[in-house]
Amino acid sequence: MDKYSISRFYDDLVEDIFQFLKFDEKLIYECVCKQWKKSIYVRQTVLAINGNYDKNYNKFNTLNKLLIKTKVENLINRLNIINKTGFKSILKKCQFIKRLVIIGCECDNEVLEIIGNNCQFLEDIECEMLSVNENSLLSFGRKCGQKLKKLRFIYFTIDYSVMKKFLEFCPNLEEVNCDIFAAIVDERNCFLPKLRNVRFRVRAEDQNNFVTFAEKFSKHKTLESLRIYGENKCYEMAFKQISRIDSIGLLAIDLCNAINCDLLLPNFLLIAINCKNIEVLEISSWNFISVNFFKSLSNFFKLNKLIINSRIKFDNNLTISELKNCENLSHLVMNGIKINEIFFNDIDLYLPNLKFVKLTLLSKSSVTDYLLLSFAKLKNLAKFSLSFNSNQNIESSTKIVNNNITDNGLCDLINNCPNVSKIELKNFFPTNLTNKTINAFIVKAINNKKMNFSLKLVNKNEDYSTLEKNLTIEKKMLPKNLKIII
């Protein structure tokens, strides 16, 4: 097919085809003909630029991700300096960008100016900014502020009054993720009238700001999600004010330093009692979550998704029955925990509607098929992920305890859960597995051709080669709706 016959295709067909090309490939194919050059970037509305050149960065799919090598490294800020000429050239090609994410590159005044001059349709921006002055920020606000709906500035430090001036240019913002809480607080209903989702740092000087914020959203506005982090001594005050905002649907709390959770318990219970619309709750504490604090989670009756990120060894007398009031729970994610296997006993009685389970255990935990047998009773279970955390920063010993996960346990999970379609085992050595597990998945895939199935066994340790020897997989023989990854 020559270039003349290529040009006979209608533009909308060409655009539709090109949206499935990787971004790097578009840079090559735009040279084929004038029509391609004109149409190849029209459907490119999302662009993620990764200055760390990390090919494993999977927040965005390859259609939207551009890995770039930066000029020099800023050793002071530990960020790379973006190539301004190349960046400007890319944005000139992609005139319809609505979402722009820049990771691992410092967005200075010049970069912000380039974005403002070339992204007239920008609605969502996420970037790392360390050295942006008032004039550049306000200039960007004048150019792009009217269309912005989501804003996330990372490592951003500027006077709150300057940030508030910038936000005045953004009346359509629905989501703000920014370190400067004081800039978001304003009694006027005309200030950020569409704001529904916020994330900010809690500081000691923000007590009055939190009162004003809670007053506004408890009477006049709806708040869909609230994420907070910061100084622990402020949480008691923050919890008390949050309990006044009954419209919250998602609450994420990052207890980043050591704190006695029991001191927060009275005000945390106020949130559970007054904020009855919370369906998603995320608690992060890299030090400690008390048993009483865990028990209090059962007071969130409408909870649909629970995420716990912690380093916690559960009391042997504590079981999943503590969450018996959360019958609507469909997603359970627990990262960095150490449990006794009986913790999940009778989970089908207390959390019968669970569909998604993700467990990341501390490396000193030991599990057997008994753990899987508990989850095999969940009739609605669709996805199950079990992994061990082998990070040296979390545990002094990186040696992961051998476990007794066998074909029997996995086959029970596959056969007894009619809706299970994805199983992931990560960072441990189920050396007792054979093709019996794979065959069980093959049978299920053949009998349910309209569903996609996946078995993923991931480990970076050399001992995992034992498992590979036990499993003989002929990819050609697998059903089209089944994917096996080892």
C-alpha positions as CSV (number, residue, x, y, z in Angstrom):
1,M,0.0,0.0,0.0
2,D,1.6,3.3,-1.1
3,K,1.2,6.7,0.6
4,Y,-1.5,7.8,-1.8
5,S,-3.8,4.9,-1.0
6,I,-3.1,5.5,2.7
7,S,-4.4,9.0,2.4
8,R,-7.8,7.8,1.2
9,F,-8.8,6.7,4.7
10,Y,-11.0,9.1,6.5
11,D,-9.5,11.1,9.4
12,D,-11.8,9.7,12.0
13,L,-10.8,6.1,11.1
14,V,-7.1,7.0,11.2
15,E,-7.6,8.7,14.6
16,D,-9.4,5.7,16.0
17,I,-6.6,3.3,14.9
18,F,-3.8,5.6,16.2
19,Q,-5.2,5.8,19.7
20,F,-4.0,2.2,20.2
21,L,-0.4,3.0,19.4
22,K,2.2,3.4,22.1
23,F,3.3,7.0,22.5
24,D,6.9,6.2,21.4
25,E,5.5,4.6,18.2
26,K,3.6,7.7,17.3
27,L,6.8,9.7,17.2
28,I,7.9,7.3,14.4
29,Y,4.7,6.9,12.4
30,E,3.9,10.6,12.2
31,C,6.5,10.8,9.4
32,V,4.5,8.5,7.0
33,C,2.3,11.1,5.4
34,K,0.7,14.5,6.1
35,Q,-2.6,13.0,7.1
36,W,-1.0,10.8,9.7
37,K,1.0,13.7,11.1
38,K,-2.2,15.7,11.4
39,S,-4.3,12.9,13.0
40,I,-1.9,10.8,15.0
41,Y,-2.1,12.9,18.3
42,V,-5.8,14.0,18.1
43,R,-6.9,11.2,20.5
44,Q,-3.9,11.7,22.8
45,T,-5.7,13.2,25.8
46,V,-3.5,11.7,28.6
47,L,0.3,12.0,28.9
48,A,2.5,10.7,31.7
49,I,6.1,11.7,31.5
50,N,8.5,9.7,33.7
51,G,11.9,11.4,34.2
52,N,13.2,8.5,36.2
53,Y,13.1,6.3,33.1
54,D,11.5,3.5,35.1
55,K,10.1,1.0,32.8
56,N,8.3,-0.7,35.7
57,Y,6.3,2.4,36.4
58,N,2.8,1.0,35.8
59,K,0.4,3.8,37.0
60,F,-0.4,4.5,33.3
61,N,-0.7,2.1,30.4
62,T,1.8,2.2,27.6
63,L,-0.5,4.1,25.3
64,N,-0.2,7.2,27.6
65,K,3.2,6.8,29.1
66,L,6.4,8.5,27.7
67,L,9.7,7.5,29.3
68,I,12.3,10.3,28.8
69,K,15.9,10.7,29.7
70,T,16.6,14.0,31.4
71,K,19.6,16.2,31.0
72,V,21.2,16.4,34.4
73,E,20.3,15.3,37.9
74,N,19.4,17.9,40.6
75,L,21.3,16.3,43.5
76,I,19.9,18.7,46.1
77,N,16.2,18.0,45.3
78,R,16.8,14.5,44.1
79,L,14.8,15.3,41.0
80,N,15.9,15.3,37.4
81,I,15.8,18.4,35.3
82,I,13.5,18.0,32.3
83,N,14.7,18.7,28.8
84,K,12.7,21.9,28.1
85,T,13.2,21.8,24.3
86,G,12.0,18.2,23.9
87,F,9.1,18.8,26.4
88,K,7.9,21.9,24.5
89,S,8.1,19.9,21.2
90,I,6.0,17.1,22.6
91,L,3.2,19.4,23.9
92,K,3.0,21.2,20.6
93,K,2.3,17.9,19.0
94,C,-0.3,16.9,21.6
95,Q,-2.6,19.8,21.5
96,F,-5.6,18.0,23.1
97,I,-4.0,16.9,26.4
98,K,-6.6,16.9,29.2
99,R,-4.5,15.0,31.8
100,L,-0.8,15.6,32.4
101,V,1.4,13.8,34.9
102,I,5.1,14.5,35.3
103,I,7.0,12.1,37.6
104,G,10.7,12.4,38.6
105,C,11.2,15.8,36.9
106,E,11.1,19.1,38.6
107,C,8.6,21.5,37.2
108,D,10.2,24.9,37.5
109,N,9.0,28.3,36.2
110,E,9.9,27.6,32.6
111,V,8.2,24.2,32.6
112,L,5.1,25.7,34.0
113,E,5.1,28.4,31.3
114,I,5.5,25.7,28.6
115,I,2.5,23.8,30.0
116,G,0.4,27.0,30.2
117,N,1.2,28.0,26.6
118,N,0.5,24.6,25.0
119,C,-2.2,22.9,27.1
120,Q,-5.4,24.9,26.5
121,F,-7.6,21.9,27.2
122,L,-5.9,20.8,30.4
123,E,-8.3,19.5,33.1
124,D,-6.0,17.4,35.4
125,I,-2.4,18.1,36.3
126,E,0.0,16.2,38.7
127,C,3.6,17.4,39.0
128,E,6.5,17.9,41.4
129,M,7.2,21.6,42.0
130,L,9.9,22.9,44.2
131,S,11.0,26.2,42.7
132,V,8.0,28.1,41.2
133,N,7.6,31.7,42.0
134,E,4.4,33.8,42.4
135,N,4.4,35.3,38.9
136,S,4.8,32.0,37.1
137,L,2.1,30.3,39.2
138,L,-0.5,33.1,38.7
139,S,0.3,33.3,35.0
140,F,-0.4,29.5,34.7
141,G,-3.6,30.1,36.6
142,R,-4.8,32.8,34.2
143,K,-4.1,30.5,31.2
144,C,-5.3,27.1,32.4
145,G,-7.2,27.7,35.6
146,Q,-10.7,28.0,34.1
147,K,-10.7,24.4,32.7
148,L,-8.8,22.7,35.6
149,K,-10.8,20.1,37.5
150,K,-8.1,18.2,39.3
151,L,-4.9,19.5,40.8
152,R,-2.0,17.8,42.5
153,F,1.2,19.7,43.4
154,I,3.8,17.5,45.1
155,Y,6.7,18.9,47.2
156,F,5.2,22.3,46.7
157,T,6.0,25.1,49.1
158,I,4.7,28.6,48.6
159,D,2.9,31.2,50.8
160,Y,-0.7,30.2,51.3
161,S,-1.9,33.6,50.2
162,V,-0.2,33.2,46.8
163,M,-1.8,29.7,46.5
164,K,-5.2,31.1,47.3
165,K,-4.8,33.8,44.6
166,F,-4.0,31.0,42.2
167,L,-7.1,29.0,43.2
168,E,-9.2,32.0,42.5
169,F,-8.5,31.4,38.8
170,C,-9.8,27.8,39.2
171,P,-13.5,27.9,39.9
172,N,-14.2,24.5,38.4
173,L,-11.8,22.5,40.6
174,E,-13.4,19.3,41.9
175,E,-10.3,17.8,43.5
176,V,-7.3,19.4,45.1
177,N,-4.2,17.5,46.5
178,C,-1.9,20.1,48.0
179,D,0.2,20.5,51.1
180,I,-1.2,24.0,51.9
181,F,-4.5,23.5,53.8
182,A,-4.8,27.2,54.6
183,A,-5.1,28.1,50.9
184,I,-8.2,25.8,50.5
185,V,-10.1,27.2,53.5
186,D,-12.5,30.0,52.8
187,E,-15.9,30.9,54.2
188,R,-17.2,32.2,50.8
189,N,-19.4,29.8,48.9
190,C,-18.2,31.2,45.6
191,F,-14.6,30.1,46.4
192,L,-14.0,26.7,44.8
193,P,-17.8,26.0,44.6
194,K,-17.3,22.6,42.9
195,L,-14.7,21.2,45.3
196,R,-15.6,17.7,46.5
197,N,-12.4,15.9,47.0
198,V,-9.4,17.1,49.0
199,R,-6.1,15.9,50.5
200,F,-3.9,18.0,52.7
201,R,-1.5,18.1,55.6
202,V,-2.7,18.7,59.2
203,R,-0.6,21.2,61.1
204,A,-0.8,22.6,64.6
205,E,-1.7,26.1,63.3
206,D,-4.6,24.7,61.3
207,Q,-7.0,24.3,64.2
208,N,-9.1,27.4,63.3
209,N,-8.8,26.5,59.6
210,F,-10.3,23.1,60.2
211,V,-13.2,24.5,62.2
212,T,-14.0,26.8,59.2
213,F,-13.6,24.0,56.7
214,A,-15.9,21.7,58.7
215,E,-18.4,24.5,59.2
216,K,-18.6,25.1,55.4
217,F,-18.9,21.5,54.3
218,S,-21.3,20.5,57.1
219,K,-23.9,23.1,56.1
220,H,-23.5,24.2,52.6
221,K,-21.5,21.7,50.5
222,T,-21.0,18.0,49.9
223,L,-17.6,16.4,50.5
224,E,-17.1,13.1,48.6
225,S,-13.5,12.2,49.8
226,L,-11.1,13.5,52.4
227,R,-7.5,12.4,52.8
228,I,-5.3,13.8,55.6
229,Y,-1.8,13.4,56.8
230,G,0.6,15.4,59.0
231,E,1.5,16.0,62.6
232,N,0.1,13.4,65.0
233,K,-0.7,15.9,67.8
234,C,-3.3,17.5,65.5
235,Y,-5.3,14.4,64.7
236,E,-7.4,14.5,67.8
237,M,-8.7,18.0,66.8
238,A,-9.0,16.9,63.2
239,F,-11.1,13.9,63.9
240,K,-13.5,16.0,66.0
241,Q,-14.1,18.4,63.2
242,I,-14.3,15.6,60.5
243,S,-17.2,14.1,62.5
244,R,-19.2,17.2,61.7
245,I,-19.1,16.5,57.9
246,D,-21.7,13.8,57.4
247,S,-21.4,13.8,53.6
248,I,-18.0,12.1,53.4
249,G,-17.9,9.0,51.3
250,L,-14.2,8.2,51.4
251,L,-11.9,8.8,54.4
252,A,-8.2,8.2,54.2
253,I,-6.0,8.8,57.3
254,D,-2.2,8.6,57.3
255,L,-0.8,8.3,60.8
256,C,2.8,8.8,59.5
257,N,4.5,8.8,62.9
258,A,4.3,6.9,66.2
259,I,1.0,7.6,68.0
260,N,-1.2,5.9,70.5
261,C,-4.3,5.2,68.5
262,D,-6.4,4.7,71.7
263,L,-6.1,8.5,72.4
264,L,-7.8,9.1,69.1
265,L,-10.5,6.5,69.6
266,P,-13.3,8.6,71.2
267,N,-13.2,11.1,68.3
268,F,-12.7,8.3,65.7
269,L,-15.9,6.8,67.0
270,L,-17.6,10.1,66.6
271,I,-16.7,9.9,62.9
272,A,-18.2,6.4,62.6
273,I,-21.5,7.5,64.3
274,N,-22.0,10.9,62.6
275,C,-20.5,10.2,59.1
276,K,-22.8,7.4,58.1
277,N,-22.1,7.7,54.4
278,I,-18.5,6.5,54.6
279,E,-18.1,3.6,52.2
280,V,-14.3,3.6,51.7
281,L,-11.9,3.8,54.7
282,E,-8.1,3.7,54.4
283,I,-6.0,3.7,57.6
284,S,-2.2,3.9,57.2
285,S,0.2,3.7,60.1
286,W,3.7,2.4,59.6
287,N,4.2,2.0,63.3
288,F,1.2,0.7,65.2
289,I,-2.6,0.3,65.1
290,S,-4.1,-0.8,68.4
291,V,-6.4,-3.7,68.8
292,N,-9.2,-1.4,70.1
293,F,-8.8,0.8,67.1
294,F,-9.2,-2.1,64.8
295,K,-12.3,-3.2,66.7
296,S,-13.8,0.2,66.3
297,L,-13.9,-0.2,62.5
298,S,-17.0,-2.3,62.9
299,N,-18.9,0.9,63.6
300,F,-18.7,1.9,59.9
301,F,-21.8,0.0,58.9
302,K,-21.9,1.1,55.3
303,L,-18.3,0.3,54.6
304,N,-17.7,-1.2,51.2
305,K,-13.9,-1.0,51.0
306,L,-11.4,-1.3,53.8
307,I,-7.7,-0.7,53.4
308,I,-5.2,-1.1,56.3
309,N,-1.6,-0.3,55.7
310,S,0.4,-1.0,58.9
311,R,3.0,-3.0,60.8
312,I,0.7,-4.8,63.1
313,K,0.8,-8.2,64.8
314,F,-2.8,-9.1,65.6
315,D,-3.6,-10.4,69.1
316,N,-4.2,-14.2,69.0
317,N,-7.7,-13.7,70.4
318,L,-8.6,-11.2,67.7
319,T,-10.5,-12.5,64.6
320,I,-12.2,-11.1,61.6
321,S,-15.5,-11.5,63.6
322,E,-14.7,-8.0,65.0
323,L,-15.9,-6.6,61.6
324,K,-19.2,-8.5,61.7
325,N,-21.2,-5.3,61.4
326,C,-19.6,-4.5,58.0
327,E,-21.7,-7.0,56.1
328,N,-21.5,-4.8,52.9
329,L,-17.7,-5.0,52.7
330,S,-16.7,-6.2,49.2
331,H,-13.0,-5.1,49.1
332,L,-10.5,-6.0,51.9
333,V,-6.9,-4.9,51.6
334,M,-4.4,-5.5,54.5
335,N,-0.8,-4.6,53.9
336,G,2.1,-5.3,56.3
337,I,0.3,-7.5,58.9
338,K,1.3,-10.6,60.9
339,I,-1.5,-12.9,61.7
340,N,-2.4,-16.2,63.1
341,E,-4.2,-18.3,60.5
342,I,-7.4,-18.6,62.6
343,F,-7.8,-14.8,62.2
344,F,-9.9,-15.4,59.1
345,N,-12.0,-18.2,60.5
346,D,-15.6,-18.1,59.4
347,I,-15.0,-15.0,57.3
348,D,-17.9,-16.1,55.1
349,L,-20.3,-15.7,58.0
350,Y,-19.1,-12.2,58.9
351,L,-18.1,-10.7,55.5
352,P,-20.2,-12.8,53.1
353,N,-20.1,-10.2,50.3
354,L,-16.3,-10.0,49.9
355,K,-15.3,-9.9,46.2
356,F,-11.7,-8.7,46.3
357,V,-9.1,-9.7,48.9
358,K,-5.5,-8.5,48.9
359,L,-3.2,-9.6,51.8
360,T,0.5,-8.5,52.2
361,L,2.0,-10.3,55.2
362,L,5.1,-9.5,57.1
363,S,7.9,-11.9,56.1
364,K,8.0,-13.7,59.4
365,S,4.4,-14.9,59.0
366,S,3.8,-18.5,58.1
367,V,0.7,-19.7,56.2
368,T,-0.7,-23.1,55.1
369,D,-3.7,-24.3,53.1
370,Y,-5.8,-23.6,56.2
371,L,-5.7,-19.8,55.3
372,L,-7.0,-20.6,51.7
373,L,-9.7,-22.9,53.0
374,S,-11.2,-19.9,54.9
375,F,-11.4,-17.8,51.8
376,A,-12.7,-20.8,49.7
377,K,-16.0,-20.4,51.5
378,L,-16.6,-17.0,50.0
379,K,-19.1,-17.5,47.2
380,N,-18.7,-14.0,45.8
381,L,-14.9,-13.9,45.8
382,A,-13.6,-12.8,42.4
383,K,-9.9,-11.8,43.0
384,F,-7.5,-13.1,45.6
385,S,-3.9,-11.8,46.1
386,L,-1.5,-13.1,48.8
387,S,2.1,-11.9,49.1
388,F,4.9,-11.4,51.6
389,N,6.7,-8.2,52.2
390,S,10.4,-8.8,51.9
391,N,11.5,-5.1,52.1
392,Q,14.6,-4.7,54.2
393,N,13.3,-1.3,55.5
394,I,10.3,-3.1,57.1
395,E,11.9,-6.2,58.5
396,S,15.5,-6.8,59.5
397,S,15.4,-10.3,58.1
398,T,14.6,-10.6,54.4
399,K,14.4,-14.4,54.5
400,I,10.9,-15.4,53.8
401,V,9.5,-18.3,55.8
402,N,8.6,-21.4,53.7
403,N,4.9,-22.1,53.7
404,N,2.7,-25.1,53.0
405,I,0.5,-23.7,50.3
406,T,-0.3,-26.7,48.1
407,D,-2.4,-27.8,45.2
408,N,-5.2,-28.8,47.6
409,G,-5.6,-25.3,49.0
410,L,-5.5,-23.5,45.7
411,C,-7.8,-26.0,44.0
412,D,-10.3,-25.5,46.8
413,L,-10.2,-21.8,46.2
414,I,-10.6,-22.3,42.4
415,N,-13.4,-24.9,42.5
416,N,-15.4,-23.6,45.5
417,C,-15.6,-19.9,44.6
418,P,-17.7,-19.8,41.5
419,N,-16.8,-16.2,40.6
420,V,-13.0,-16.3,41.3
421,S,-11.1,-15.3,38.1
422,K,-7.8,-14.0,39.3
423,I,-5.3,-15.5,41.8
424,E,-1.9,-13.9,42.6
425,L,0.8,-15.3,44.8
426,K,3.8,-13.1,45.3
427,N,7.2,-13.2,47.1
428,F,7.1,-16.6,48.6
429,F,7.8,-20.2,47.6
430,P,4.8,-22.5,47.0
431,T,7.1,-25.3,46.0
432,N,4.4,-27.9,46.5
433,L,2.4,-26.7,43.5
434,T,2.1,-28.8,40.4
435,N,0.0,-28.8,37.3
436,K,-3.0,-29.8,39.3
437,T,-3.7,-26.1,40.1
438,I,-3.3,-25.1,36.5
439,N,-5.5,-27.9,35.3
440,A,-8.2,-26.7,37.7
441,F,-8.0,-23.2,36.2
442,I,-8.1,-24.6,32.7
443,V,-11.3,-26.5,33.4
444,K,-12.9,-23.4,34.9
445,A,-11.8,-21.2,31.9
446,I,-13.3,-23.7,29.4
447,N,-16.6,-23.9,31.3
448,N,-16.8,-20.1,31.5
449,K,-15.7,-18.8,28.1
450,K,-17.2,-15.3,28.7
451,M,-14.9,-14.6,31.7
452,N,-11.1,-13.9,31.7
453,F,-9.0,-15.8,34.1
454,S,-5.5,-15.2,35.4
455,L,-3.0,-17.1,37.6
456,K,0.1,-15.0,38.5
457,L,3.0,-16.4,40.5
458,V,5.7,-13.7,41.0
459,N,9.0,-13.9,42.9
460,K,12.5,-12.4,42.4
461,N,14.3,-15.0,44.5
462,E,16.4,-17.8,42.9
463,D,14.7,-20.5,45.0
464,Y,11.6,-19.9,42.9
465,S,13.2,-21.9,40.1
466,T,12.0,-25.0,42.0
467,L,8.4,-24.1,41.2
468,E,9.2,-23.5,37.5
469,K,10.5,-27.1,37.3
470,N,7.3,-28.4,38.9
471,L,5.1,-26.7,36.4
472,T,5.1,-27.5,32.7
473,I,3.0,-25.1,30.8
474,E,2.3,-25.3,27.1
475,K,1.0,-21.8,26.2
476,K,-0.5,-23.1,23.0
477,M,-2.8,-25.5,24.9
478,L,-4.2,-22.8,27.2
479,P,-7.7,-21.5,26.6
480,K,-7.7,-18.0,25.1
481,N,-9.4,-16.6,28.2
482,L,-6.8,-17.9,30.6
483,K,-3.4,-16.2,31.3
484,I,-0.7,-18.0,33.3
485,I,2.2,-15.8,34.5
486,I,5.3,-17.3,36.2
